[in-house]
Amino acid sequence: MRLPLVPTLMVAVMVPTMLGLGIWQLERAAWKNRLLADLKAAADRPLVNFDEGMPEVEINFRRGAITCDLARAPVMTTAGRNRKQATGYSVRAICPVRRSEQRILVDAGWTTRPSAGLPPETRIFTGIVVDRSSFGKPQDPRYVLFSEQPVPPLQASAPPSVETIPNNHRGYALQWFAFAATLTVIYLVFVLARRRRR
């Protein structure tokens, strides 16, 4: 029996491609698991002191500290949540890193008022540092420090959590494998039906 040329060529190309994409997603899942494990371990590493300059090592999800003069720091508000997951606004100060041209955002706390400001005082902030380069604007500071102690009368913003970072790559891999299996079954049914008609 001669196989239909065009459907056979399509299946010969598409099925290996889908299987390859599925294997690639499994590799991505393993990479993501290693990344999440590193981020979880980051909290136990030494505190990053931005008053000594910008470190050259990976600091994502490590605890950090910075002294910030709020009288000189620009303040911005952005959509945020408090630790009870209520929606509102996070008040953030743009603080310079000493001996560096870089700046970091300090999340000073949460409020329901979009126009809330910060008192003109110098404070030391400590908290988890998150790298926002993958979702922030290029001109924005790369890091945001979520202060453990909010500036009164603000409430504490919801701290970032590694647990909220998804790892859906295994699910994507199963989808690609299912697509490959489905296409193979459809092709076989088509060939058998074509054969019976002859």
C-alpha positions in Angstrom: 0.0 0.0 0.0 1.3 3.4 -1.0 1.2 5.9 1.8 -0.3 9.4 1.0 2.7 11.6 0.3 1.7 15.0 1.8 0.1 13.7 5.1 3.0 11.3 5.6 5.6 14.1 5.1 3.6 16.4 7.5 3.5 13.7 10.2 7.1 12.8 9.7 8.1 16.4 10.4 5.5 17.4 13.0 5.6 14.3 15.3 9.4 14.5 15.9 9.2 18.2 16.4 6.5 17.8 19.0 8.4 15.1 20.8 11.5 17.3 20.7 9.5 20.2 22.2 8.3 17.9 24.9 11.8 16.8 25.8 12.9 20.4 25.8 10.1 21.2 28.3 11.3 18.4 30.6 14.8 19.9 30.5 13.3 23.3 31.3 11.4 21.7 34.3 14.6 20.3 35.7 16.3 23.7 35.2 13.4 25.5 36.9 13.5 23.0 39.9 17.2 23.9 40.4 16.5 27.6 40.1 13.7 27.4 42.7 16.0 25.4 45.1 18.7 28.1 44.7 16.1 30.8 45.4 14.9 29.0 48.5 18.5 28.6 49.8 19.2 32.3 49.1 17.4 33.5 52.3 20.0 31.6 54.4 22.9 33.4 52.8 24.6 36.4 54.4 22.7 39.7 54.4 23.5 42.0 51.5 24.5 45.4 52.8 23.8 48.0 50.0 25.5 50.7 52.2 28.8 49.0 51.2 28.0 49.2 47.5 26.3 47.0 44.9 27.4 43.4 45.2 28.6 41.6 42.1 27.1 38.2 43.1 23.5 36.9 42.6 21.3 38.5 45.3 17.8 37.5 44.1 15.7 36.5 47.1 18.5 37.2 49.6 17.9 39.5 52.6 19.3 43.0 52.1 19.7 46.2 54.0 20.0 49.8 52.9 20.0 53.2 54.6 17.7 55.6 52.7 17.2 59.4 53.2 13.5 59.6 52.4 13.6 63.4 52.3 15.6 63.1 49.1 14.3 59.8 47.7 11.7 60.0 45.0 8.5 58.1 46.0 6.1 56.2 43.8 3.0 54.1 44.4 2.1 50.9 42.6 -0.6 48.3 42.9 0.1 46.0 45.7 -1.2 43.7 48.5 -0.7 43.5 52.2 0.1 40.4 54.1 -3.6 39.6 54.3 -3.8 39.7 50.5 -6.0 42.8 50.5 -5.5 44.9 47.4 -4.3 48.5 47.6 -1.1 50.4 46.9 2.6 49.7 47.7 4.6 52.9 48.5 8.1 52.7 47.2 11.2 54.9 47.6 13.9 55.0 45.0 17.1 54.8 47.1 20.7 55.2 45.8 23.2 52.5 46.5 26.4 53.9 48.0 29.6 53.9 45.9 27.5 53.0 42.9 25.4 54.7 40.2 22.7 52.1 40.7 19.5 52.5 42.7 17.0 50.1 44.3 13.3 50.4 45.1 12.4 50.0 48.7 8.9 48.9 49.3 8.2 50.8 52.5 4.7 49.5 53.1 1.1 49.1 51.9 -1.9 51.5 52.1 -5.3 52.0 50.6 -4.4 55.6 49.7 -2.9 56.0 46.2 -1.4 59.4 47.2 0.3 58.3 50.4 3.8 59.7 51.0 6.7 58.9 53.3 8.1 61.0 56.2 11.2 63.1 55.5 13.6 61.0 57.6 16.5 58.6 57.2 15.7 55.0 57.9 17.5 51.7 57.6 15.4 49.1 55.7 15.9 45.4 55.8 14.0 42.7 53.9 13.9 40.3 50.9 15.5 41.6 47.7 13.9 40.6 44.4 15.3 41.0 40.9 12.6 42.6 38.8 14.6 42.9 35.6 12.4 40.3 33.8 9.2 42.3 34.3 10.2 45.9 35.1 10.8 48.7 32.7 14.4 49.0 31.5 14.8 52.4 33.1 13.5 51.3 36.5 15.8 50.0 39.2 16.6 46.4 38.8 16.0 45.4 42.5 13.2 46.0 45.0 13.7 45.4 48.7 10.5 44.5 50.6 10.9 46.1 54.0 10.1 43.8 56.9 9.2 46.8 59.0 6.8 49.2 57.2 7.0 52.9 57.7 4.1 54.0 60.0 1.2 54.3 59.4 1.7 52.0 56.5 1.1 48.2 56.8 3.6 45.6 55.6 3.4 44.7 52.0 3.0 41.0 51.1 6.6 39.7 50.9 7.6 37.8 47.8 7.6 34.0 48.0 9.4 31.3 46.0 6.3 29.2 46.4 4.3 31.5 44.1 6.8 31.0 41.2 5.2 28.5 38.8 6.9 25.5 37.3 4.5 24.4 34.5 7.1 22.9 32.2 6.1 19.3 32.9 2.5 20.1 32.0 3.7 21.7 28.8 5.8 18.6 28.1 2.7 16.3 28.5 0.8 18.6 26.2 3.4 18.2 23.4 3.6 14.4 23.9 -0.2 14.3 23.8 -0.3 16.4 20.6 2.3 14.0 19.0 0.3 10.9 20.1 -3.0 12.4 18.8 -1.5 13.3 15.5 -0.1 9.8 15.1 -3.5 8.2 15.9 -5.3 10.6 13.5 -2.8 9.7 10.7 -3.1 5.9 11.3 -6.9 6.2 11.3 -6.7 8.2 8.0 -4.4 5.7 6.4 -6.5 2.7 7.4 -9.7 4.3 6.3 -8.1 5.2 3.0 -7.0 1.6 2.6 -10.5 0.3 3.3 -12.0 2.5 0.6 -9.8 0.9 -2.0 
